[in-house]
Amino acid sequence: MNVFNEELITAKEVCDFLRVSLVTLWNWRNKGIFPNPIKIDRKLLWKKSDIEAYLREKQGKEESSM
């Protein structure tokens, strides 16, 4: 699948979806523990599928550590 078929969301939408602050999102991104955005012009946008995959992976790690 290419970026043209993807739903792209803004940093604010990511934060609303995950219920975290912008500071937390930038910290995660800078630490390399969160998917990188795509830069289009001056906007940073995330593929919603990348966010969903990140959550599935994180959930899988938490379940396997129990």
C-alpha positions as CSV (number, residue, x, y, z in Angstrom):
1,M,0.0,0.0,0.0
2,N,1.4,3.5,-0.8
3,V,0.9,6.7,1.0
4,F,-1.8,7.9,-1.5
5,N,-4.1,5.1,-0.2
6,E,-3.4,5.8,3.5
7,E,-5.3,7.8,6.0
8,L,-3.0,10.5,7.3
9,I,-3.5,12.2,10.6
10,T,-1.9,15.2,12.2
11,A,0.1,15.4,15.5
12,K,-3.0,16.7,17.3
13,E,-5.1,13.9,16.0
14,V,-2.5,11.4,17.1
15,C,-2.5,12.9,20.5
16,D,-6.2,12.9,20.7
17,F,-6.4,9.3,19.6
18,L,-3.7,8.1,22.1
19,R,-4.8,10.6,24.8
20,V,-1.3,12.0,25.3
21,S,0.2,15.5,25.1
22,L,2.2,16.9,22.2
23,V,5.3,16.9,24.5
24,T,4.9,13.1,25.1
25,L,4.4,12.5,21.3
26,W,7.6,14.4,20.5
27,N,9.5,12.7,23.3
28,W,8.5,9.3,22.0
29,R,9.4,10.3,18.5
30,N,12.8,11.7,19.5
31,K,13.6,8.5,21.5
32,G,12.7,6.4,18.5
33,I,9.9,4.4,20.2
34,F,7.1,5.8,18.0
35,P,6.7,5.7,14.2
36,N,8.1,8.6,12.3
37,P,5.8,10.9,10.5
38,I,5.8,11.8,6.8
39,K,6.7,15.4,6.0
40,I,4.4,16.9,3.4
41,D,5.3,20.6,2.7
42,R,5.5,21.9,6.3
43,K,3.2,19.4,7.8
44,L,4.1,16.3,9.7
45,L,1.5,13.5,9.2
46,W,1.3,10.0,10.5
47,K,-0.1,7.0,8.6
48,K,-3.0,5.8,10.7
49,S,-2.0,2.2,9.9
50,D,1.5,2.8,11.4
51,I,-0.1,4.1,14.6
52,E,-2.4,1.0,14.7
53,A,0.5,-1.3,14.1
54,Y,2.5,0.3,16.9
55,L,-0.4,-0.2,19.3
56,R,-0.8,-3.9,18.2
57,E,2.9,-4.5,18.7
58,K,2.9,-2.7,22.1
59,Q,-0.1,-4.7,23.2
60,G,1.6,-8.0,22.1
61,K,4.7,-7.2,24.1
62,E,2.7,-6.4,27.2
63,E,0.6,-9.6,26.9
64,S,3.7,-11.8,26.4
65,S,5.4,-10.3,29.5
66,M,2.5,-11.4,31.7
